[in-house]
Amino acid sequence: MRDTVGDTKWEAVLHALKLLADRFEWVNSTLVYEEPLYAIVTVEGTHVRIEGTETRMLHGVTLDAVTDKIYSSRGRTCEPIIRSADITLH
């Protein structure tokens, strides 16, 4: 991406998002990841294994650069990570 707004590509991204946000209100609540997030869930009897994935935000954007709020309205950390887990059901 050619930077036409300021000294960094991030400023160009912000400018492009501003143009989109002026037209589409929901863009203000959207963060774009480099790769899709998904989880593989395997159930074998009483054992559940969750294999999560993680990625980064597009163009190296960080939550600190986007907002000072890194938690959702319910207090959960907003990160591009689906955690893995092994669970035994009783």
C-alpha positions in Angstrom: 0.0 0.0 0.0 1.4 3.4 -0.9 1.3 5.9 1.9 -0.3 9.1 0.8 -1.5 10.5 4.1 1.5 10.6 6.4 4.7 9.0 7.4 3.4 5.5 8.0 1.3 2.9 6.2 -0.9 2.8 9.4 -1.9 6.5 8.8 -3.0 5.5 5.2 -5.0 2.6 6.7 -6.7 5.0 9.1 -7.5 7.4 6.3 -9.1 4.5 4.2 -11.1 3.3 7.2 -12.3 6.8 7.9 -13.6 7.0 4.3 -15.4 3.7 4.8 -16.7 4.6 8.2 -18.2 7.8 6.8 -20.3 5.6 4.5 -20.8 2.4 6.6 -21.3 3.0 10.4 -20.5 -0.6 11.3 -16.9 -0.2 10.1 -16.1 1.6 13.4 -16.6 -1.6 15.3 -14.6 -3.9 12.9 -11.0 -5.1 13.3 -9.6 -7.1 10.3 -7.2 -10.1 10.9 -4.5 -11.3 8.6 -5.8 -14.9 8.8 -9.2 -16.3 9.7 -9.7 -17.5 13.3 -11.1 -21.0 13.8 -11.0 -23.9 16.3 -11.0 -27.7 15.7 -13.1 -29.5 18.3 -12.6 -33.2 18.8 -14.9 -35.2 21.0 -13.8 -38.8 22.0 -16.0 -40.3 24.7 -15.7 -38.0 27.7 -12.6 -36.2 26.3 -13.0 -32.9 24.4 -10.0 -31.3 22.8 -10.1 -27.8 21.4 -7.3 -26.8 19.1 -7.4 -23.0 18.7 -5.6 -20.7 16.3 -4.3 -17.2 16.5 -3.3 -14.5 14.1 -2.4 -10.8 14.0 -4.4 -7.8 13.0 -4.0 -6.7 9.4 -1.0 -4.5 8.6 0.4 -5.0 12.1 -2.3 -2.9 13.8 -2.4 -3.3 17.6 -5.3 -2.7 19.9 -3.3 0.0 21.6 -3.2 1.9 18.2 -6.9 1.5 17.7 -8.3 2.0 21.1 -7.3 2.3 24.8 -9.9 -0.3 25.6 -8.5 -3.9 25.3 -11.5 -5.5 27.0 -15.0 -6.2 25.7 -18.0 -4.7 27.4 -18.2 -8.0 29.4 -14.6 -7.7 30.6 -13.0 -10.3 28.2 -9.7 -9.6 26.6 -10.1 -8.7 22.9 -7.3 -10.6 21.1 -7.2 -12.4 17.8 -6.7 -15.8 19.7 -8.9 -18.8 20.2 -7.3 -20.7 23.1 -6.7 -24.5 23.1 -8.0 -26.7 25.8 -8.3 -30.3 26.9 -11.5 -31.0 28.9 -12.7 -34.2 30.5 -16.4 -34.5 31.0 -17.8 -36.3 34.1 
